[in-house]
């Protein structure tokens, strides 16, 4: 089943912190928005709403994982 990768679901222990940082921390808001946009793009490709090559899809997935790792580190440090 193809689904979106919501950060609050991925990091339930940080759900409140994610909401707070989105509102109060501009750097986190930028990271969050980038992740959300990238996740939406991956979802569109995976559901064939926006056809793309396998290489393109894999590249998008790698970008999403790297950004998710960066967000996780940020959540742990702040």
C-alpha positions as CSV (number, residue, x, y, z in Angstrom):
1,X,0.0,0.0,0.0
2,X,1.4,3.4,-1.0
3,X,1.1,6.0,1.6
4,X,2.7,9.3,2.6
5,X,5.4,9.4,5.2
6,X,4.1,11.9,7.8
7,X,6.8,13.1,10.2
8,X,4.5,12.9,13.2
9,X,3.8,9.2,12.4
10,X,7.5,8.5,11.8
11,X,8.5,10.2,15.1
12,X,5.5,9.9,17.4
13,X,7.7,10.7,20.4
14,X,8.3,14.1,18.9
15,X,4.7,14.9,17.7
16,X,4.3,17.9,20.0
17,X,7.8,19.1,19.5
18,X,7.3,19.0,15.7
19,X,4.2,21.2,16.0
20,X,5.9,23.6,18.3
21,X,9.0,23.9,16.2
22,X,7.0,24.4,13.0
23,X,5.4,27.4,14.6
24,X,8.3,28.9,16.5
25,X,11.5,27.9,14.7
26,X,12.0,29.2,11.2
27,X,14.9,26.8,10.3
28,X,12.8,23.8,11.4
29,X,9.8,25.1,9.4
30,X,11.9,25.3,6.3
31,X,13.1,21.7,6.8
32,X,9.6,20.5,7.5
33,X,8.2,22.2,4.4
34,X,11.0,20.7,2.2
35,X,10.3,17.3,3.6
36,X,6.6,17.7,3.1
37,X,7.1,18.8,-0.5
38,X,9.5,16.0,-1.2
39,X,7.3,13.4,0.3
40,X,4.3,14.7,-1.8
41,X,6.5,14.4,-4.9
42,X,7.5,10.8,-4.1
43,X,3.8,10.0,-3.4
44,X,2.8,11.4,-6.8
45,X,5.4,9.4,-8.6
46,X,4.6,6.2,-6.7
47,X,0.9,6.5,-7.5
48,X,1.6,7.2,-11.1
49,X,0.0,10.7,-10.9
50,X,3.3,12.0,-12.1
51,X,5.2,9.4,-14.2
52,X,9.0,9.3,-13.7
53,X,11.8,6.9,-14.2
54,X,12.9,4.4,-11.5
55,X,16.2,6.3,-11.2
56,X,14.3,9.6,-10.5
57,X,12.1,7.9,-7.9
58,X,15.1,6.3,-6.2
59,X,16.8,9.7,-6.1
60,X,13.7,11.3,-4.6
61,X,13.5,8.6,-2.0
62,X,17.2,9.0,-1.0
63,X,16.7,12.8,-0.7
64,X,13.7,12.2,1.5
65,X,15.6,9.8,3.8
66,X,18.5,12.2,4.1
67,X,16.2,15.1,5.0
68,X,14.3,12.9,7.5
69,X,17.7,12.0,9.1
70,X,18.5,15.7,9.3
71,X,15.1,16.5,10.9
72,X,15.6,13.7,13.4
73,X,18.9,15.0,14.5
74,X,17.4,18.5,14.8
75,X,14.6,17.2,16.9
76,X,17.1,15.5,19.2
77,X,19.3,18.6,19.6
78,X,16.5,21.2,20.1
